[in-house]
Amino acid sequence: MKNLLLILIISLSVFASCNRDDDNEVTPAMARDSLYYIMKQWYYWYDLMPVVNKENYTDPYALLEAMRYRPLDRWSFVADYDEFNAEMHGSFVGHGIRIGLDNINKARISMIYNKSPLYASGVRRGWIIKSINGIDIAPLLLAGDIVAYNNVIGPSTEGITNLFLFQKPDVTDIEISSTKTSFTLNSVILYDTLHLSSGVTGHLVSESFITPTDDELKVAFAFFKANNVKDLILDLRYNSGGYLYVAQNLASYIAGNGLAGTTFAKLLYNNKNQDANSSFPFKSTSYSMGFQKLIVITTRLTASASEAVMNGLSDFVDIISIGDTTNGKPTGMNG
C-alpha cells in the first residue's frame, strides 16, 4: 500500500488572552507584537505576506487581516484564549441547538445536543421554529442579519430565558420556555445500525473533533464491533474539524489494525521549522473495524480534520462522498 499524500500544511491560529492580574496584563499592543513575530517565524506563507508596519495597527485582529496571504489563506484567525480552550473541551452555554432554513425558508432545528436544555424538554431535530420571544426568526436568517438574530436570542449567558414556539412533525404547535445553561457538548450526535440485505451497516454522525470526541468514538465503535458492522455511513455535514489526533483515531477505527504504522497524515511546516515536521500513523486499537467501503455525507461546512479523515483513508478504503463539495482546507493550525 502506498503512503498518504502530504495534505496538511501548517497555517496559523493565534490566540491572544488578557491576563486578569493587573500586574501582568497583556495589552493589545503586546498581543499585536507577538502576532507579528509568530507570523514572521511560523506562518507557512511568511515569505509571501504583504509588507506591513505593525505600528500602524492597534491590535492583533487588524494586523492579521493586513498580513494574511489571501490567495491561499482564508482560515487564520485571532480568538480569546479562554473561550477557544472552552470550545475545544466542549464547554457550551446556551440552548444547545443549531437552526437552519429548509427548502421553503422555514426555520428548523438542524441539530440538537443531547445534554442541552431543549433536548431535555423533548425538542428534536427537524422541528419548525415558528417564533422566538414572539418574533419570526426565519426572515432574519434568510437576510443573514446576525445582529438582529442575536438581539432576539440574547448573549451566551447562563440564566437567560427564551420563549420558543415550535411546530412538531405531527403539525401541532407547542410553546416551550428554555433557559440557557452550561453543559458539555456531545460531538458524536448519533450512532446506530441499518440492517440491509448486504449485512449490517453502521451509521455515525460526527459534529466536531474536540476533547470529548475521543471517548465518544470508542463507545460508538465498540457498539459497531459488537454488532458485526460490515461498512459505515459517516455523516460529517456539520463537522468543521478540530484536533488531528481525533481524526487519526477515527481513521484508525475505520481502516483496521492491518494499516497500523502506515502514514495517515503528515504535517509540513515552513522552511524555518522543518524540525517540527511530524507524521500521524494509523494506530492499532481494540475498536478497529477494517471497513472496505465508507460512505461520507458532506457539505461545505465539512472542513480541515474531517476532510483529513477522507483524504487519509482514500488510498486504502473505497470512499463514496454524498452531498455538497467540502470546504477545501488542506491546512492544520497551531495555537
C-alpha positions as CSV (number, residue, x, y, z in Angstrom):
1,M,0.0,0.0,0.0
2,K,1.3,3.4,-0.8
3,N,1.6,6.2,1.7
4,L,-0.9,9.1,2.0
5,L,-0.2,12.2,0.1
6,L,1.1,15.1,2.2
7,I,-2.1,17.1,2.5
8,L,-1.7,19.0,5.7
9,I,0.3,22.3,5.8
10,I,0.6,24.5,8.8
11,S,-1.3,27.7,8.5
12,L,-1.7,29.9,11.6
13,S,-4.0,30.2,14.5
14,V,-3.1,32.8,17.2
15,F,-5.0,33.1,20.4
16,A,-4.5,36.3,22.4
17,S,-5.5,36.4,26.0
18,C,-5.6,39.2,28.5
19,N,-4.4,38.1,32.0
20,R,-6.8,39.4,34.6
21,D,-3.9,40.1,37.0
22,D,-3.4,43.8,36.7
23,D,0.3,43.5,37.5
24,N,0.8,41.2,34.4
25,E,-1.8,42.5,31.9
26,V,-1.3,41.8,28.3
27,T,-2.1,44.9,26.3
28,P,-3.5,44.9,22.7
29,A,-0.1,46.3,21.5
30,M,1.7,43.4,23.2
31,A,-0.6,40.9,21.6
32,R,-0.1,42.6,18.3
33,D,3.7,42.4,18.6
34,S,3.5,38.7,19.5
35,L,1.4,38.0,16.4
36,Y,3.8,39.9,14.2
37,Y,6.7,37.7,15.5
38,I,4.7,34.5,15.1
39,M,3.6,35.4,11.5
40,K,7.3,36.0,10.6
41,Q,8.5,32.8,12.2
42,W,5.7,30.2,11.9
43,Y,3.3,31.3,9.2
44,Y,3.5,28.8,6.3
45,W,3.4,31.6,3.7
46,Y,5.6,34.0,5.7
47,D,7.6,34.9,2.5
48,L,4.5,35.8,0.5
49,M,2.8,38.0,3.1
50,P,2.2,41.7,2.4
51,V,4.8,44.0,3.8
52,V,3.3,45.9,6.7
53,N,4.4,48.3,9.5
54,K,3.0,46.7,12.7
55,E,3.0,50.1,14.4
56,N,0.1,51.1,12.1
57,Y,-2.2,48.6,13.8
58,T,-3.6,48.8,17.3
59,D,-4.4,45.2,17.9
60,P,-3.7,41.6,16.6
61,Y,-7.1,41.4,14.9
62,A,-6.4,44.2,12.4
63,L,-2.8,43.2,11.9
64,L,-3.7,39.6,11.0
65,E,-6.1,40.9,8.3
66,A,-3.3,43.0,6.9
67,M,-0.7,40.2,6.9
68,R,-2.8,37.3,5.8
69,Y,-1.7,35.7,2.4
70,R,-5.2,36.0,0.9
71,P,-4.6,33.9,-2.3
72,L,-4.4,30.8,-0.2
73,D,-5.3,31.6,3.4
74,R,-9.0,32.0,4.4
75,W,-8.8,30.3,7.8
76,S,-6.3,32.0,10.1
77,F,-7.9,33.9,13.0
78,V,-7.4,35.5,16.4
79,A,-9.5,34.3,19.3
80,D,-9.7,34.7,23.0
81,Y,-7.6,32.1,24.7
82,D,-10.0,31.0,27.4
83,E,-13.0,31.0,25.0
84,F,-11.2,28.9,22.5
85,N,-10.0,26.3,25.1
86,A,-13.5,26.1,26.4
87,E,-14.9,25.4,22.9
88,M,-12.3,22.7,22.2
89,H,-13.1,21.0,25.5
90,G,-16.8,21.0,24.6
91,S,-17.9,23.6,27.2
92,F,-21.0,25.5,26.0
93,V,-23.6,27.9,27.3
94,G,-26.9,28.2,25.5
95,H,-30.0,26.2,24.4
96,G,-27.9,23.6,22.6
97,I,-29.4,23.8,19.1
98,R,-28.4,24.7,15.5
99,I,-31.0,26.4,13.4
100,G,-31.2,26.2,9.6
101,L,-33.6,27.1,6.8
102,D,-35.4,24.4,4.9
103,N,-36.2,24.5,1.2
104,I,-39.2,26.7,1.7
105,N,-37.3,29.0,4.1
106,K,-38.9,27.8,7.4
107,A,-36.5,27.9,10.4
108,R,-35.9,24.4,11.7
109,I,-33.8,22.6,14.3
110,S,-31.0,21.3,12.1
111,M,-29.1,19.8,15.1
112,I,-29.6,19.4,18.9
113,Y,-27.2,18.3,21.6
114,N,-28.5,15.6,23.9
115,K,-27.3,17.3,27.1
116,S,-29.0,20.6,26.1
117,P,-32.0,22.1,28.0
118,L,-34.2,21.9,24.9
119,Y,-33.4,18.3,24.3
120,A,-34.4,17.6,27.9
121,S,-37.7,19.4,27.1
122,G,-38.4,16.9,24.3
123,V,-37.3,19.0,21.3
124,R,-35.8,17.1,18.4
125,R,-34.1,17.7,15.1
126,G,-36.5,18.8,12.3
127,W,-38.9,20.7,14.4
128,I,-40.0,24.0,12.9
129,I,-39.3,27.2,14.9
130,K,-42.3,29.4,14.3
131,S,-41.0,32.2,16.7
132,I,-38.6,33.0,19.5
133,N,-40.0,35.5,22.0
134,G,-42.8,36.2,19.6
135,I,-40.5,37.1,16.6
136,D,-40.3,35.0,13.4
137,I,-36.6,34.5,13.0
138,A,-36.7,32.9,9.5
139,P,-36.6,36.3,7.7
140,L,-33.6,37.2,9.9
141,L,-31.7,34.0,8.9
142,L,-32.7,34.5,5.3
143,A,-31.3,38.0,5.3
144,G,-28.2,36.9,7.2
145,D,-28.9,39.5,9.9
146,I,-26.9,38.1,12.7
147,V,-27.1,41.3,14.8
148,A,-30.9,41.2,14.7
149,Y,-30.9,37.4,15.5
150,N,-28.5,37.9,18.5
151,N,-30.8,40.7,19.7
152,V,-33.7,38.2,19.8
153,I,-31.9,35.3,21.3
154,G,-29.6,37.3,23.7
155,P,-26.0,36.6,24.7
156,S,-24.4,33.2,25.6
157,T,-25.0,33.8,29.3
158,E,-26.4,31.3,31.8
159,G,-29.9,32.2,33.1
160,I,-31.2,33.9,30.0
161,T,-34.7,32.6,29.1
162,N,-36.3,32.5,25.7
163,L,-39.8,31.5,24.7
164,F,-39.9,29.2,21.7
165,L,-43.0,28.3,19.6
166,F,-42.4,25.1,17.8
167,Q,-44.3,23.1,15.2
168,K,-43.9,19.4,15.7
169,P,-43.8,16.7,12.9
170,D,-47.5,15.9,13.6
171,V,-48.2,19.6,12.8
172,T,-49.2,20.5,16.3
173,D,-47.7,23.6,18.0
174,I,-46.0,23.6,21.3
175,E,-44.6,26.5,23.3
176,I,-41.5,25.9,25.4
177,S,-39.7,28.2,27.7
178,S,-36.0,27.4,27.8
179,T,-33.2,28.8,30.0
180,K,-29.6,28.9,28.7
181,T,-27.4,26.6,30.8
182,S,-23.8,25.5,30.8
183,F,-23.2,21.9,29.6
184,T,-20.6,19.7,27.8
185,L,-21.4,19.2,24.1
186,N,-21.7,15.7,22.7
187,S,-19.8,15.8,19.4
188,V,-21.0,12.3,18.3
189,I,-24.6,13.2,17.7
190,L,-25.8,9.7,16.9
191,Y,-24.6,6.2,16.2
192,D,-26.8,3.3,15.2
193,T,-27.1,0.4,12.6
194,L,-29.0,-0.3,9.4
195,H,-29.9,-3.9,8.7
196,L,-29.6,-4.2,4.9
197,S,-29.6,-7.2,2.5
198,S,-25.8,-6.8,2.3
199,G,-25.4,-7.0,6.1
200,V,-25.3,-4.6,9.0
201,T,-24.2,-1.1,8.1
202,G,-23.1,1.3,10.8
203,H,-24.2,5.0,10.9
204,L,-22.3,7.7,12.7
205,V,-23.0,11.4,12.9
206,S,-19.9,13.4,14.0
207,E,-20.2,17.1,14.6
208,S,-16.6,18.0,15.6
209,F,-13.3,16.6,16.8
210,I,-12.9,18.1,20.2
211,T,-11.7,16.6,23.5
212,P,-14.8,14.6,24.4
213,T,-15.0,13.1,20.9
214,D,-12.3,10.5,21.6
215,D,-14.2,8.7,24.3
216,E,-17.5,9.0,22.4
217,L,-15.9,7.4,19.3
218,K,-14.6,4.5,21.5
219,V,-18.2,3.8,22.7
220,A,-19.6,4.0,19.1
221,F,-17.0,1.7,17.6
222,A,-17.3,-0.8,20.5
223,F,-21.0,-0.9,19.6
224,F,-20.2,-1.4,15.9
225,K,-17.9,-4.2,16.7
226,A,-20.4,-5.9,19.0
227,N,-23.0,-5.7,16.2
228,N,-20.7,-7.1,13.4
229,V,-21.0,-4.0,11.3
230,K,-19.6,-4.6,7.7
231,D,-19.4,-1.0,6.4
232,L,-20.1,2.6,7.5
233,I,-22.1,5.7,6.7
234,L,-20.2,8.6,8.2
235,D,-22.2,11.9,8.4
236,L,-19.7,14.9,8.5
237,R,-22.1,17.5,7.3
238,Y,-21.6,19.9,10.3
239,N,-18.0,18.8,11.1
240,S,-15.6,21.7,10.6
241,G,-12.7,19.8,12.2
242,G,-10.8,20.1,15.4
243,Y,-7.9,18.0,16.8
244,L,-6.0,16.0,14.2
245,Y,-5.3,13.2,16.8
246,V,-9.1,12.6,16.9
247,A,-9.2,12.4,13.1
248,Q,-6.3,10.0,13.3
249,N,-8.1,7.7,15.8
250,L,-11.4,7.8,13.8
251,A,-9.5,6.9,10.6
252,S,-7.7,4.1,12.5
253,Y,-11.0,2.6,13.7
254,I,-12.3,2.7,10.1
255,A,-9.1,1.4,8.4
256,G,-8.4,-1.6,10.7
257,N,-5.3,-2.8,12.5
258,G,-3.8,-4.1,9.3
259,L,-2.8,-0.5,8.4
260,A,-1.2,0.2,11.8
261,G,2.0,2.1,11.4
262,T,1.2,3.3,7.8
263,T,1.1,7.0,7.4
264,F,-2.3,8.6,7.8
265,A,-1.2,12.3,7.5
266,K,1.9,14.4,7.8
267,L,2.3,18.0,9.0
268,L,4.7,20.1,6.9
269,Y,6.0,23.4,8.4
270,N,7.7,26.3,6.6
271,N,11.4,26.1,5.8
272,K,12.3,27.8,9.1
273,N,10.7,25.0,11.1
274,Q,11.5,21.7,9.3
275,D,12.4,20.1,12.6
276,A,8.7,20.4,13.6
277,N,7.5,18.2,10.7
278,S,5.7,15.2,12.1
279,S,3.7,12.1,10.9
280,F,0.5,10.7,12.2
281,P,0.3,6.9,11.5
282,F,-2.7,4.7,11.6
283,K,-3.0,3.1,15.1
284,S,-3.8,-0.3,16.3
285,T,-6.8,-0.2,18.6
286,S,-9.3,-2.6,20.2
287,Y,-12.1,-1.0,18.2
288,S,-10.7,-1.1,14.7
289,M,-13.0,-2.5,12.0
290,G,-11.2,-2.7,8.7
291,F,-14.1,-1.4,6.6
292,Q,-13.7,-1.9,2.8
293,K,-16.3,0.7,2.0
294,L,-17.0,4.1,3.6
295,I,-19.9,6.4,2.6
296,V,-19.4,10.0,3.8
297,I,-22.1,12.7,3.8
298,T,-20.6,16.2,3.4
299,T,-21.5,19.9,3.0
300,R,-19.3,23.0,2.6
301,L,-19.1,23.0,6.4
302,T,-17.1,19.8,6.2
303,A,-13.5,21.0,6.8
304,S,-10.0,20.5,8.0
305,A,-9.6,17.5,10.2
306,S,-12.8,16.0,8.9
307,E,-11.5,16.3,5.4
308,A,-8.3,14.7,6.5
309,V,-10.2,11.6,7.5
310,M,-11.4,11.3,3.9
311,N,-8.1,12.1,2.3
312,G,-6.1,10.0,4.7
313,L,-8.2,6.9,4.0
314,S,-8.6,7.4,0.3
315,D,-5.7,5.2,-0.7
316,F,-6.9,2.3,1.4
317,V,-10.7,2.4,1.6
318,D,-13.4,2.7,-1.1
319,I,-14.9,6.1,-0.2
320,I,-18.1,7.4,-1.7
321,S,-18.9,11.0,-1.0
322,I,-22.5,12.1,-1.0
323,G,-23.6,15.8,-0.7
324,D,-22.0,19.1,-1.4
325,T,-18.4,19.9,-2.1
326,T,-16.4,20.1,1.2
327,N,-14.7,23.3,2.4
328,G,-11.3,22.5,0.9
329,K,-8.9,23.2,3.8
330,P,-5.6,21.4,3.4
331,T,-4.1,23.1,6.4
332,G,-3.5,22.3,10.0
333,M,-3.3,25.0,12.7
334,N,-1.0,25.7,15.7
335,G,-2.4,27.6,18.6
